Amino acid sequence: GTPVERGESLLTLQGCVTCHSVDGSEKIGPTFQKLFGREETMTDGTTLTVDENYIRESILDPGAKIVEGYQNQMVSYEGRLSDDDISDIIEYIKTLD
């Protein structure tokens, strides 16, 4: 499949959609809908614009930057996802408008 198709499949296979919605609904983690390019406020009061680097960091080191209103509950996917897998997930997230 395409990178987007692989990314969508990985979100399901890895269980990401258990905690993160793709349709804007509330779950224990932030929704992926309209995530890419969104400005987020972190628990330390800083803000950032969600880009490829932030998503990659959040997958590999989820405790590095926590979105305000959420707790540090995610486990690291380092060693469980390849760089290509993460790139495919990012490409899928970019499509969720």
ROBAGU-157813 format. One record per residue: residue in three letters; x, y, z of N, C-alpha, C, O, CB in turn. Coordinates in pm, whole numbers, plus 50000, padded with zeros to 5 digits. Each point is the difference from the previous one (the first is absolute). Glycine has a CB too. Example, Ala and Ser with C-alpha at 12.3 -4.5 7.8 and 13.67 -1.06 7.14 Angstrom:
# residues 2
Ala513194943150780499115011950000500905012050000501044999850066497074988550059Ser501545022249803500825011950006499235010950073500515011150017500674982649768
END
This chain:
# residues 97
Gly500824988050000499185012050000500855012550000501234999550000497004988150119Thr501105023649881500665013050003500465002950143499574993350093499035015149713Pro502285001550211500395003850136498795003450089499974996350117502205012249789Val496854998550039498815003750077499244987450042499574998850115500275023149760Glu499994968750033499294987550032500764992050106499404994550092499655005049675Arg502264999850219500814992950099499915006850137499904993350102501654999149716Gly498505020950183499885007550125498674997650069499954998350121501565018849784Glu497424982950018498674997350057499964986150061499484998150111499465017349720Ser501594974950099500034986350049500844998850127499614993050094500094998949671Leu501455014850238500874999550117499335005850124500194994950110501775006849738Leu497265009050135499315005850115499074989850065499864999650122500275023049772Thr499254969250024499134989550053500814988550058499754995650112498495010849721Leu502744988750090500794988550045500785002850128500154991150084500045002149679Gln500295019050253500805003550118499145004550118500515002550109501345003949738Gly496844994650131499095003850109499905014950025499425004050101501114974549998Cys500025029749814499985014650020498575005350014499745009050080502394992749789Val496954992750051498625004950001499234996150125498865004250019501184994649734Thr500574993350334499394997150129500005012750086499045002450074501714973349912Cys500295032250004500165012050083499855013249922499715010350059501784976350086His498725013049724499935011949915498924998049894500044990349925502415014750114Ser496595004449954498974998949897500515006149869500975007649999497224993450176Val501154995549716500305006049870498855009049954500045005749892501394974450049Asp497535021050143498815007549962499685011750093498935006049989500214973149915Gly501795024250186499795011250090499364996450133499915008550088499895005249713Ser499774973950214499364996150126501044999150111501194997749975497054989749898Glu501305014550251500875000050116500424985850038499174991050008499725030050073Lys502384977449942500564987750054501085004050099500125011850032499374974849756Ile501295003950262500995003650102501215007349943500785005950076498464974550053Gly500945019349739501055007549933499385009749901498844998349962502774982550066Pro499145029149929499485009749903499554993349870500574989949958500935027450141Thr497484988449839499534994949872501035002649890500745009850005496884993950069Phe502404987549828500865002049883499315008649894500655004649907500444973450140Gln497605024149965499295008149902500525014450005500075006050107497884979249913Lys502405020149865500525013749986501215002550089500245011350042497454996249901Leu503084981950086501165001350087501165007049930500635008950058498664970550060Phe500995016749759501185005349932499825014949973499025004149938501414973349956Gly500515030650154499955014549981499255007250111499985012350002500134983649757Arg499294996750334499265006150110500995005250105501044993950024496974990749934Glu501645026650102500815005050111499494993650128498805000250028501655021849852Glu500484972350197499664993450125500735006750115501145004649985498484973749893Thr499735022350236500625004850122500414987850081499214990850019499435030849981Met502594978650047500534988950079499755002450149499675011150041502094984549782Thr498414994050256499775001150144500945009950067499695005150108499524971449890Asp501945026349940500945009750058499705014349955500745009350034500994972849972Gly497175019749918499595013349957500545004349865499555010149945500314995450290Thr501094987149711500525003449867498994996049894499134991750024503245005450056Thr497755008949803499164996249887500894995649885501165004049989497025012250082Leu501254975449844500714995849880498994996949891498834997550027503074993350111Thr498585009449740499194996249886500354985749965501174996849980498685027049934Val499144967750080500234985749974500544998149859499385003949902498774989950258Asp503045000149833500634996949872500554985750006499774992850097500825031749865Glu500124971649933500544986449993500914996950119499924989150057499945012049694Asn500995008450285500944997750110499304997850132500384991250077501285022749802Tyr497304994050149499264998450125499314986450005500044993250103499615031749909Ile499714971049878499324987149999501004988750019499764990850079498465018649769Arg502894991250081501044989750013500504999450146500124989250057500575014349700Glu499605008150301500465000350138498954994350094500344992750094501075027349853Ser497334983250030498934995250087499844984949993499604993850099499265028149871Ile501434972249916499924985449985501184993450070499834989850067498965012949713Leu502395003050207501214993950055500265003850146500544991950076500385008349694Asp498715012050269500235004950137498765007650044500035012350013502504989249950Pro496374991350062498725006750025499975009250121499135008750008499864971849888Gly501915017850197500025008650117500745013149981500015008550089499854971250043Ala500765022149751500815012049976499175012850002500415010150057501144976049809Lys497295013550072499115011649994498564994950011499524992949912502135020549942Ile497684990250255498644995450025499025011349974500185011250049500664972350123Val498125013749749498975009949969499215003150127499614991050075500245000949685Glu499935021150262499235004650116498654992950005499324998749898501845023750094Gly498474973150126498734993250018500104984949992499024992950021499915026949885Tyr502274975350063500234985649990501134996050094500815008350041498404991549719Gln500814987450274501054994750085501004992149918499704995749889498715003650305Asn502774998849863501054992149935499694985250021500474993950096501255024649939Gln497484975749874499584986150012500494991249886499904987750008498125020350114Met502494997949773500384992349881501364993350018500925005750059497745010149800Val501444972250090501284993050001500785003549873499415004049899499614977150238Ser502285017549869500835002649884499854988849897499874988350035501765024450110Tyr498394991249729499974990149891501384998349937500134994249893497485011750063Glu503424999250112501374998249952500314985149998499784992950098500935029749993Gly499814972749796500304985949984498814991749955500174988449961501545014450212Arg497085002949832498814992949954499545004849863499314992849928500025004150310Leu501065015349727499665005749871501285004349930500895005750062496855002050023Ser502354989549787501145004449920499835014849964498915005650016501424971049892Asp500735029650042499905013849952498965001149890499245009649994503164994350065Asp497574986149852499015000049892498584998950056499095006749951502604982949895Asp498125002050256498684998950063499565013550054498865004249979501614971850080Ile500425030650012499665013050059499705010249890499075008050014502384986850185Ser499335005149694499745009149888498624997349939499295009449963503194991849990Asp497134986050036498694996649946498895004950093498985005149953502014974749933Ile499195018650244499005005050096499865015049987498895005350000501654975950158Ile500575025849831499965014649984499245003849873499195009250001502994992950122Glu498084990949768499315002949873498504998050015499215007749945502834985549926Tyr497544996550202498584997950024499415011150087498935005249969501434970150010Ile500335028250128499505010650088499815013149923499065007450027502104981650169Lys499725013849710499875012349920498705000549922499535010949967502954989750014Thr496914987949989498774999749920498745001950085498925001449944502254983749896Leu498945014850290498835000150089499495014150026500235005650107500614973549999Asp498495026449797499435013650013498614999850057499395010650016501994996649793
END
